[in-house]
Amino acid sequence: MTRYETITSLGDNFIKLMGKGFIPTHILDWKVYYEAYLKEMEVLYKQCGKPKKTRAAGNVADDFKISERSMFSIIAFMEGS
């Protein structure tokens, strides 16, 4: 199970744990960025017929005004176990 799957499986408890300080608030931002990355991957897959991970990460980084390096770090974190 990846970290992203763990976070999503928490449901409403995720917000409660953030409110109590057990989970840092930036993890919520990272979750939003990662979900946008997954959507962008879907769109590019439908357009090109194969995954375009670097392009998807770059597009999301531009949309949210973060560096591509930060986006790749977020992807690595969310896909880790």
Secondary structure by P-SEA (a helix, b strand, c coil): ccaaaaaaaacaaaaaaaaacccccaaaaaaaaaaaaaaaaaaaaaacccccaaaaaaaaaaaacccaaaaaaaaaaaacc
